[in-house]
Amino acid sequence: MTPFQPSRRHLAAGLAALCLALAAGGASAQADYPSKPIRLIVPFAPGGVTDTGARVVAERLGSRLGQQVVVDNRPGASGNIGTQMGAAAAPDGYTLVVGFDGTMVINPHVFAKVPFDTLKDFAPVGKIGDAALVIVTHPSVPAKDFQLLVAYSKAQPGGVSYGSAGTGSTPHLAGELLRVRTGANFVHVPYKGGGQALADVVGGSLPMLYTAVAGAYPFIQRGQVQAIAVSSAQRLPSLPNVPTVAESGVPGFEVNSWIGILAPARTPAAIVDRLQRELHAVVQSPDIKERLASLGILASGNTPAQFRAEMEADLRKYGDVVKAANIRSD
């Protein structure tokens, strides 16, 4: 008996059937999404604004999706390690990563090489919000407002040292912008994280810190540090008596950190859209907005296209700042 030899027609029909089966299986998986817990990678240690903002939304997002959203802290290399893990994950919607402006749009300029491409390796889901920055000083610093602080720094032979979460971080770039705009004699002191820098200001070994409101807020409330100015366009509900930098003599000055959620590139559009809808509903719910506001985070939420456009614009903006200040992390 002659063995069956499949013709081209048989092969084409078989391939078509296989493609239909795979497509049906993929469509079914998307329709059932999510059918298991979702991992949300935070590329920083617990306690910072990125981690705090993620945890505020994770539980509610899980409730809306019907599956637990598990926060997984993966710190290291200024956020590059955890972010790369998110980029390399399977594009099935079950591993997401928290994007932070410092990691996504500043690190590519200050590191000689980063293990991911911000625009090619991720599918933006949406923003959680914008985190305002605040300038705080130890109570022993005699300057009690921003203009006096600038004058005080100019009068000191060695200037006034200010800490940040690290070289190339958003607070570092904000401090450099202020130095250029005002002529202040601010001297940058990089730390490996904002927590230790804040501890040194509280302890009195560092006079000044530029940091996210989320971490500094309880220390401001207890009077352990004094809040000089916030970097947002308007005063914050959580710190209504603290003026903005803009109203303190630097017109138009505004620098915020943003945080949001991204999926690996090639995640199906249907899954990204579902995540975006639920995330937007979470961050716009009154109680979540209030909790975020107490941390200095203005809840926003946007579409994937809007989020991508913002990242593209920020890559250009911070690229110019880093080049002008000749900032390098390695």
N, C-alpha and C positions, 0 to 999 in steps of 0.2 A: 504494500500500500504506500502510495506516495505521501510523504509528510506534508501537512498543510502549510502552504506558504502564503502568509498574509500579503494582500495586495496593498498598493498605496491607498486605495479607497478604504480598505479595512483599517489601516493604520490611522488614517485621518479621522474616521468615525470613532475609533477607540480613543484617540487623543481628545476629540471634541467631548466625548462622554466623560472623560477624566476631568477635563477643565470645568464642565458643568457641575460635576460632583464636588470638586474643590471649591468652586464659587458658591455652591449651595451650602457647603459646610462653613465657609467663611461668613456668609450672610447670616447663617444660624447662630454662629458664635457672637457676631456683633449684636444680633437681636437679643441674645441672652445676657449680654454684658451689663453689669459684671456678675459673674457666677462664683467668685471667690474673693478673698480680701485683696486690697490694693496696697502696694508698698509706696510710700511717699518719702523719697530720699531728701533729707536736709543735709547739705554739704558743710555743716558747721556743728560745733558742739552745742549741747543744750544751753538755753538761757539767753542767747542773743536775739535780736529782733527778727531774724529770719526764722529761727526755731520757734519763737513765741508766736509769731504771726501764723505759721503753719499749723501749730497745735490748736489755735483758736478756731480755725476753719475745718480741721481734719475730722473731728468727731461729727459735726453737723453734716459735712459732705458725705461721710459714710452713711449717716441716717437717710439722707435723700437717695443715695445710690442703692441702699439695701445691703451693703457689705461694709465691713470695717475698713477704714483707711488707717494704716499703721505707719506712724512716723519712724523713720530709720535714720538716725544721725550717723553720718559718715564724714567726719571732719578731716582736714589735712590740705596742705598746699594752697591756702587761701581759698578753699572751696573747690579747687580743681579736681581733687580726687573723687568726691561724691558726685560732682557734676558729670565727670567722665563715665562713672558707673551708670548714670541715668541715660547718657547718650548711647551706651553700648547695650542697654537692656533690650529685650524682645519688644517689638512695636505692637504690643497687643493690649495696651491700656492698663496692664496690671503692675507696671512700675512707672512711677512719675517722679519728677524731681522739682524741688523748689528752686526757681531761678531768682537770683539776687543781682542787682545791677553791678555790684563790685565784681562778681564772678563772670557774669555774662558779657558785659560791655567794657569793663576796665581791665580785667586780667589779660585779655588778648593783646592789649597794648603795653602792659608793664612787664609781662613775662616774655622771655625770648621765644618760648614755645608753650602752648597749652594743648592738652590732649583732646580737644574737641573744637568744633567749628560752630559758633553761636547760631549762625543762620542756616547751616546745612544739616546739622546733626539733631535738630530739635523741631518738634511741632508745637508751637505755642498754644496753650489752652486759654489762659487769661490771667490777669493781674489779681492779686489779693488787695493790694493798696500801695500807697506811697507813705514811706516812713520819714517823718521830719527828723532833722538833726538839731542838736542843741549844743551850745558852747557853755560849759560849766567850769567853774574855778573853785579852788579851795577857799573857804571863808577868810583865810588870812590874806588873800590877795586884796589890796585896798581898792582896786577899781570895781565899782558896782554896776557899771553899764558899759556898753560896747565901746563908745567913743573914749571913755576914760581908760578902758583896757588897751585900746590902740595907743593912746598917749603914754600909758604906763610902760608898754613894751618898748616904745622908742626911747624912753628914759633909762632903761636898764642896759648896761654895757653888753651883757650877753643875751639880751632879749628875754622873752617869756617862752618857755618850752610848752608845747602842747602835744598831747598824746593822741594816737589814733589806733584803730584796729590793725594797722599795718601799712607798709609802704604800698602805695597805689590804691588803698581803700578809698571809698567815697568820702569819709571824713578827711582823709589826707588831702585829696584833691580840693575839697571845699576850703580847707585851711590855706592851701596854696593860692586859690582864687582870692581869698580875703587878703592875703599878704600882698598880692599884686594890686588889688583894687584900692587898698588903704595905705600901703607903705608900712604896715605894722611890722615890727621885728618879732614875728612869731617863728619859733624854731621847732621843727617837727621831730618828735621822738616816736619811732614806730614800735608797736607792741605786737605780740602774736595773736592778740585778741582784745576786744574792747573791755572785757571783764577785769583783766589785770590792770589795765590803764586806769579804769575807774577806781579800783581798789587803791591805787597809788595816789590818786587825787584825794580820795576820802582820807587816806593816811597822811597826806601832806607832803609826800615826797615828789609829787608832780603838781605844778600850779594850775594847769589848764588842760582841758580835754574837749575834743570835738567828737561827739558820739550820737548814737540814736537815742531818741527820747525814751524808748521802751526800757532800756537798761538803767538809765539815769533817774527816771521818774521817782522811784521810792526814796532815793537818796536826796533828791531835791525836796521832797515832801518833808523829810525828817530834818532838813537844814544842814545836812552833812556836806553838801556842795551848794554853791549858789549858781542859779541859772542866769546867764547874761543875755542870750538872744537865741532865737530859733531861726532855722534856715528856710522855713516854709514861706509861701507868699503871704499868708495871713496867720494871725495868732491862732494857737491851738486851743480847743476847748479844755484840754487837760491842763494847760498852763496859760490861763487867760491874762495873767499879769506880766508875762514875759514877752517883751517886744520882739518883732522880727528883725533880722539883720537889715532888711531893706528900710524899715522905718527908723533904724538906728544910724543912718547916715550912709548906707550903701544902696542907692536906688536900683531897683530891678534885680537885686540879688536873690536867687532862689536855687537851692540845691536839696534834692530829696533822694532818698534811697527807695527803690521800688522792690517789691517781692511779688512773685507770681508762680504759676504752675506750668510746667512744660512736660510734654511726652516725647519719647524718642521719635525721630523722623520716621516717616512711613507708617505711623499709626493711622489706622483707617479713619477717614474723615467723620464717619458716623459716630465713632467713639469719642473723637476730639470734640465734636459738637455737643454730644451728651454731657461730657465733663464740663464744657464751658457753660452750658445752661444751668447745671446744678451749682457750679461754683459761683456764678453770678447771683443766683438766688440766695446762696448762703451769705455772701459778703454784703448783700443789700438788705438782709433781714435786720430789723432795728436793734435787736439785742447783740448780734454779732458786730454791727457797726459801732455800737457803744463800747463793746469790749475792745475792739481794735483802736478806737479813739482814745481810750484810757492808756494805751501803749504808745500814743503818738502816731498811729497809723490811720491815714485817711482812706477808708474803704473805697475802692473804685470798681474793679471788674470791667473788662472790655472784651472785645471779640478777638479771636486768634489773629485776624488780619491787622487789627489795631495794635495788638501787642507786638507783632512782628515789626510793624512800621516804627513803633517807639524804640525797639531795640536797634533797628537800623539807624535811626536818628541819633541815639545815644552813643553808638559805636563811633560815629563821626565826631560828635561833640567832645567826648572824652579823649579820643585820639588826638585832637588838637591840643587839649590841656596837657596831656602826658608828654607830647612832643615839646611843647613850649617850656615845660618845667624840667624836661630831661629826667623823668622818673623811671627807674628800672628796679625790678625786684630780684633779678638774678644776673 
